[in-house]
Amino acid sequence: MARNMPDAAEMPLAIGTWLAELAEIGRKNDAGQSAKEMAAQAGMSVKRLLTLLNEAKAAGRLQTGWRTETRLDGKPFQAPVYRVLPAPKKARR
């Protein structure tokens, strides 16, 4: 189910808000999703999503992997998948 989120150009949000949204999308598929799948669910361009994935990587919150998919000619190939991890919980004192 795609969310109707405005593009970042229309409504600038803090990077933490975007990372939280991407983490929520990633929880729906533990193996991860392709950049195209994540962008479609978040309602943004793939280019903008890749920028956010780089931010997640810099924050230490990006998990990457591979998934076997099938091309139109029936041959399998390895496609990259990504998962944004939730923000670490702060320790209570």
Protein Blocks (a to p, Z undefined) as FASTA:
>chain_A
ZZddddfklmccdfklmmmmmmmmmmmmmnbpcfklmmmmnopafklmmmmmmmmmmnop
accdddddddfkopacdddddddddddddddZZ
